[in-house]
Amino acid sequence: MKRTFVKFRNSAFRSFIRRHSKYAPILFFIGGFIFDTLTLGRIDRTYDLTVLCLHMTSLSITLYLYNLADDGKWKHTFLERYTEYLPLAIQFFFGGLSSAYVIYFSRSVSLSKTASFFIILVLLLIANEFLKKRISNKYLQFGVYYFISFTFFAFMVPVFLKELNNMVFLISGGISLLCTLVLLTFIYSKSPSTRKEIQLGKMIGIILVIYAVINLFYFMKLIPPVPLALDKGIVAHNIELKNNEYHVTYEAEDSYVFWRKHNLEFSYTPDQNVYIFSSIFAPTNLKKAVFHRWRWYNPKTEEWENLDDIGYDITGGRDGGFRGYTFKNNIRPGEWEVQVLTEEEQVLGVIGFTIIEKNTNYGKKLKTERF
């Protein structure tokens, strides 16, 4: 047994970690991020639910073990030899959970909002690595933990309740707040070193501020209504339903524009209908009312004008998302956008395009795709 212990202490892995201790937390954060990026797909899949729940549970347990390690709680136990890996495990779970949220957020919103969310996660990591001497690391750890916890329950509660509205979001935030405060007070009561490093009232205050800020962002519509996600949004010339398949005809983009199939310049002829096709992912059995808000940019007032709200109901469960479309005629030239919104006016996505009036269909590169 002793020989095995010595072998472990001198293992290549431990030597590598100690030689690169400065960069190990970043590597483990990235490792967790990459792991979930490669394995996760849809939020209501059993595998995804299991992985996220295990990550969140493991993060909570690891946070408890780590904070009591400074008090010598695990001396003369089998955990003692693993205590130096606990902060790396925390970073791994932070990275894993963060990547899951970026995956699901990126399906729902524009790149700018997804990038903003990712930047927040990166800034938290940088703060954790470079501000240790200026602020208590435990303030930061519990703050990041609560942020992660809030996002976790914001995804999970709607999946299990099969419902999504403002009240469900508030319930999600309340559960995450309760769970975090229970864990915090429990660790605080068990760990003398934690009581020396942080003031309980101050830590609770920081958590409440994070809670308030997230709620403010949500009701200001800066956070998408996850787990709903706009999978596809296309401006089309014609849409037909045949054998439960939507045949969508649109103007194909040039071949060198590999990141987008449909052209954002819509060649419009008089009295033609302009269609907007959207597919919205929703967890199985979740029902929700959504609508398309047609908006035209008025160059004289330099403002967007809301012209029509056309709605329909969706039911979750289909891999490719719930399909639907709306259309308008007597369209005026210029810049247009169609916002895909929930009944609470939370933005799922925006489909932008430019109407260019033409008197003929000549030169249009039309393509029909089935969804």
C-alpha positions, -999 to 999 in steps of 0.1 A, spaced: 0 0 0 28 24 9 46 15 -23 15 23 -43 12 57 -24 48 66 -32 42 56 -69 12 79 -70 30 108 -54 57 105 -80 34 99 -109 39 117 -142 5 134 -139 13 149 -105 47 160 -117 31 176 -147 5 194 -126 32 208 -102 54 219 -130 26 238 -147 6 248 -116 3 284 -129 -16 272 -160 -33 241 -147 -65 258 -137 -69 274 -171 -62 240 -188 -88 223 -166 -114 250 -173 -108 247 -210 -109 209 -207 -143 209 -191 -154 234 -217 -143 212 -246 -157 180 -230 -192 193 -229 -189 211 -263 -182 177 -279 -207 156 -261 -238 177 -254 -266 182 -279 -301 190 -266 -312 200 -231 -340 175 -227 -319 145 -238 -313 120 -209 -276 121 -214 -274 159 -213 -296 160 -182 -275 134 -165 -242 151 -173 -253 185 -162 -268 172 -130 -236 152 -122 -215 183 -130 -236 205 -107 -237 179 -79 -199 172 -82 -191 210 -82 -211 214 -50 -194 185 -33 -159 195 -45 -165 231 -33 -173 217 2 -143 194 2 -119 222 -9 -130 248 16 -126 223 45 -92 211 33 -75 243 47 -88 232 81 -70 199 79 -104 181 79 -91 154 55 -58 146 71 -52 109 77 -80 101 53 -79 88 17 -90 123 6 -57 139 18 -37 128 -12 -62 143 -36 -67 178 -20 -43 195 -43 -65 185 -72 -97 199 -58 -93 235 -72 -86 219 -106 -117 198 -103 -137 230 -95 -123 247 -126 -132 216 -147 -168 217 -135 -169 255 -140 -157 250 -176 -180 220 -182 -211 238 -170 -201 271 -188 -197 253 -221 -231 237 -218 -247 271 -213 -229 286 -242 -240 257 -264 -276 262 -255 -275 300 -255 -258 300 -289 -287 281 -304 -311 308 -291 -297 342 -297 -275 363 -319 -237 359 -318 -233 392 -300 -253 380 -270 -236 346 -269 -202 363 -271 -212 386 -242 -221 357 -221 -189 339 -230 -169 370 -222 -184 371 -187 -172 335 -181 -137 344 -194 -135 375 -172 -145 354 -142 -117 330 -149 -92 358 -154 -103 373 -121 -98 340 -104 -63 337 -116 -50 373 -114 -68 389 -85 -62 364 -58 -39 389 -39 -65 417 -40 -97 400 -32 -106 369 -13 -107 339 -36 -136 324 -17 -158 355 -25 -151 349 -61 -157 311 -59 -190 314 -42 -200 343 -66 -192 322 -97 -209 292 -81 -241 311 -77 -240 325 -113 -235 289 -126 -262 276 -102 -287 302 -114 -281 293 -150 -283 256 -143 -318 259 -127 -330 284 -154 -324 255 -179 -336 226 -158 -368 238 -141 -386 245 -174 -375 211 -188 -390 193 -158 -421 215 -155 -428 215 -192 -436 252 -189 -418 285 -196 -429 319 -184 -418 347 -161 -430 329 -130 -410 298 -139 -379 319 -143 -385 335 -108 -390 300 -94 -357 289 -110 -338 319 -95 -354 312 -61 -343 276 -60 -308 285 -70 -306 312 -44 -319 288 -17 -295 260 -27 -265 284 -28 -273 300 6 -277 265 22 -243 254 9 -226 286 18 -239 287 54 -231 250 59 -195 254 47 -193 286 68 -204 268 99 -180 239 94 -149 257 83 -129 281 106 -106 291 77 -137 302 56 -150 322 86 -116 340 86 -115 347 49 -151 360 43 -178 378 61 -210 359 58 -232 390 55 -210 404 28 -210 372 9 -248 369 10 -250 405 -1 -228 397 -32 -250 367 -41 -282 388 -37 -267 415 -60 -259 388 -86 -295 375 -82 -309 410 -88 -287 417 -118 -296 385 -136 -333 392 -130 -329 427 -143 -312 415 -174 -340 389 -180 -368 414 -176 -349 439 -198 -349 411 -224 -311 408 -225 -312 371 -216 -329 347 -240 -359 325 -229 -339 293 -226 -344 264 -231 -363 276 -262 -340 281 -292 -344 294 -327 -328 267 -349 -335 282 -383 -348 315 -397 -352 320 -434 -367 347 -456 -384 328 -485 -402 333 -518 -426 303 -513 -435 277 -486 -455 246 -492 -464 218 -468 -462 183 -485 -463 150 -466 -455 167 -433 -425 184 -449 -421 221 -455 -407 229 -489 -390 263 -485 -380 282 -517 -354 309 -511 -327 328 -528 -294 310 -525 -264 328 -512 -232 329 -532 -210 299 -527 -182 318 -509 -206 328 -481 -203 294 -465 -218 304 -431 -253 312 -445 -275 294 -471 -301 321 -480 -294 356 -494 -302 385 -472 -311 406 -502 -347 396 -512 -356 403 -549 -392 414 -547 -418 417 -575 -451 436 -571 -479 417 -553 -455 389 -542 -458 373 -508 -427 374 -485 -424 344 -462 -405 339 -430 -398 303 -420 -387 295 -385 -380 263 -366 -379 266 -328 -365 239 -305 -384 233 -273 -380 205 -248 -404 175 -252 -441 184 -243 -433 220 -236 -461 242 -252 -456 279 -259 -471 307 -279 -447 326 -301 -451 352 -328 -433 370 -356 -430 407 -353 -425 423 -387 -405 455 -386 -394 480 -413 -366 506 -409 -379 541 -417 -350 560 -432 -367 593 -426 -372 589 -389 -342 565 -386 -363 542 -364 -377 507 -367 -415 506 -371 -435 476 -359 -460 467 -386 -475 433 -378 -475 407 -350 -485 372 -363 -485 344 -338 -488 306 -335 -484 279 -309 -455 255 -307 -451 221 -291 -416 208 -281 -399 175 -288 -389 175 -325 -352 173 -331 -353 198 -359 -375 222 -340 -412 231 -343 -417 245 -378 -439 274 -387 -441 304 -410 -458 338 -415 -460 360 -446 -468 395 -458 -476 411 -491 -476 447 -503 -441 450 -490 -422 482 -494 -385 483 -503 -358 488 -477 -344 471 -445 -366 446 -427 -363 424 -397 -386 398 -382 -382 392 -345 -392 358 -332 -407 364 -298 -424 345 -270 -457 358 -256 -437 377 -229 -418 394 -258 -386 376 -250 -364 375 -281 -356 341 -295 -339 355 -326 -340 381 -353 -341 375 -391 -329 405 -410 -331 411 -448 -333 438 -474 -361 441 -499 -350 451 -534 -379 457 -558 -376 442 -592 -401 439 -621 -390 404 -631 -379 371 -616 -349 370 -640 -316 364 -623 -329 350 -590 -310 319 -578 -338 301 -562 -334 269 -542 -359 247 -526 -351 228 -494 -372 205 -473 -375 208 -435 
